[in-house]
Amino acid sequence: MSESLTLDKPRSPRRPAARRNNFELYSWAFMRISGLALVILVLGHLFIMNILDGGVHRINFAFVAGRWASPFWQFWDLAMLWLAQLHGGNGLRTIIDDYARKDTTRFWLKMLLYASMAVILVLGTLVIFTFDPNITA
Amino acid sequence: MSTTASTAAEAGASDRAGASRRSGTFYRGDPGMWSWVAHRVTGVLTFFFLFVHVLDTALVRVSPNAYDEVIETYKTPFVNLLEVGLVGAVLYHALNGLRVILVDFWEKGPQYQRPMLWTTLGIWVLVMIPGTYFMLARTVSEMFGGGH
C-alpha cells in the first residue's frame, strides 16, 4: 500500500513490484460481498431480537433453544458469525494498518486481533453445533 | 481489545496536531469524509460488541441459569439504551455500506454520492424513530410505574 505510493525513484529498475499478490483485491471484494449478506443477516437478527414482539424482553434460554431447534436459524447464526467476524476483522486489520506508527505495534495489534478472531470463531461455532436444549443446570 | 481503539484515536489526534503545526491548514472535511469516519467508528464499536456478544451467548453451554442471568442485564434500562445505540450504529454502517457499494459499482454512483448520503441519513431517521419506540416502550413503561 504505502510502497505502491512511493515515487522517490520512479524510473529505478529495481523498484519493488507494486503488488506482490492479489490479497488486498480479494479482501476488498470480500468486504462488499459479505457486507451485502450481513445487511440481511444482521438487520434481520437485530429486528427479531430487539424490536419484534417485545424485543429483548422475551429472550431467555428457552427462546434460544426454540430457535436453534431449527436448522434454518442455526445456519443463519453460523453464517452471521463467520461473515461478521471476518468482515469486522478485516476492517480492523485495515484500521491497524492505517493508524499504527511502528511495525512492532502493528504486528502485535494484529496478533491480538487474529487471536481474538480465532477464539470467537471457534467458540461460537462450537456453541451452535454442540448446543444441548436439555442441559442440566 | 480497547487498546486498538485508543491507539487509533491517539494516532489520529497526533496526526491532526502535526498537520496543523506544519502547514497551518487543516482539511475540515466534506460530508463524504465524515461519512467515512462514522463508518469506521460504527464498525469498530460493532466489532467490539460482537466479541462480548459471542461470549455471553456461549453461556448457553454452561447452564440455562447462567445464560438467563446475563440476558437479564440486557433488559435493564441503561443497557437497553445502549442497544438502541448499537442498532443505530449497525443501521448506519449497513446503509452507508450499501452507498459505498453503489459508489464503487454503479456508473453514476460517484456522481450521486452526496444525495445518496442524505438519502441514507433520511432512511436512518425514518427507521430509528419507530425502532427506538419499540425497543424502549416496555422499559420506559416499567420505569414509570406501568407494569406487565
Contacts between the chains, C-beta under 8 A, distances in Angstrom:
chain1	res1	chain2	res2	distance
A	32	B	100	7.8
A	32	B	101	5.3
A	32	B	104	6.9
A	32	B	105	7.8
A	35	B	94	7.9
A	35	B	97	4.6
A	35	B	98	7.9
A	35	B	101	6.9
A	36	B	98	7.9
A	36	B	101	7.0
A	38	B	94	7.4
A	39	B	94	4.7
A	39	B	97	7.1
A	39	B	98	6.7
A	42	B	90	6.0
A	42	B	94	7.1
A	43	B	90	7.2
A	43	B	91	7.0
A	43	B	94	5.9
A	46	B	86	7.8
A	46	B	87	5.4
A	46	B	90	6.2
A	46	B	91	8.0
A	50	B	83	5.7
A	50	B	87	6.0
A	50	B	135	5.5
A	51	B	87	7.8
A	51	B	131	5.7
A	51	B	134	4.7
A	51	B	135	6.0
A	52	B	134	7.9
A	54	B	138	6.5
A	55	B	134	6.4
A	55	B	135	5.5
A	55	B	138	7.5
A	56	B	71	7.8
A	56	B	74	5.2
A	56	B	75	5.6
A	56	B	80	6.8
A	56	B	83	6.4
A	56	B	135	7.6
A	57	B	75	5.6
A	57	B	138	5.5
A	59	B	71	5.5
A	59	B	74	7.2
A	60	B	64	7.9
A	60	B	67	7.5
A	60	B	68	5.0
A	60	B	71	6.0
A	61	B	60	6.3
A	61	B	64	3.7
A	61	B	65	7.9
A	61	B	67	4.9
A	61	B	68	5.5
A	62	B	64	7.7
A	64	B	57	7.7
A	64	B	60	5.6
A	64	B	67	7.2
A	81	B	54	7.0
A	84	B	50	5.8
A	85	B	50	6.9
A	88	B	43	6.7
A	88	B	46	6.7
A	88	B	47	3.8
A	88	B	50	6.2
A	89	B	47	7.5
A	91	B	40	7.8
A	91	B	43	4.9
A	91	B	44	7.6
A	91	B	47	6.9
A	92	B	4	6.5
A	92	B	44	6.8
A	92	B	47	5.9
A	95	B	4	7.5
A	95	B	8	5.7
A	95	B	40	6.3
A	95	B	44	6.7
A	96	B	4	6.6
A	96	B	8	7.6
A	98	B	8	7.7
A	99	B	7	6.5
A	99	B	8	4.2
A	99	B	11	3.9
A	99	B	12	6.5
A	100	B	7	6.8
A	100	B	11	7.2
A	101	B	11	6.2
A	105	B	7	6.9
A	109	B	3	7.3
A	109	B	4	5.7
A	109	B	7	6.8
A	112	B	1	7.6
A	112	B	3	7.4
A	112	B	4	7.3
A	113	B	4	7.0
A	116	B	1	6.6
A	116	B	51	6.2
A	120	B	50	7.2
A	120	B	51	6.0
A	120	B	54	4.8
A	120	B	55	7.9
A	123	B	54	6.3
A	123	B	55	7.5
A	123	B	58	5.5
A	124	B	54	4.6
A	124	B	57	7.5
A	124	B	58	7.2
A	126	B	61	7.7
A	127	B	54	7.8
A	127	B	57	6.5
A	127	B	58	4.9
A	127	B	60	6.5
A	127	B	61	5.5
A	130	B	61	6.7
A	131	B	60	6.2
A	131	B	61	7.1
A	132	B	61	7.6
A	135	B	60	7.8
A	135	B	61	7.3
A	135	B	63	6.5
A	135	B	64	6.7
A	136	B	63	7.6
A	137	B	63	4.5
A	137	B	64	5.5
A	137	B	65	4.9
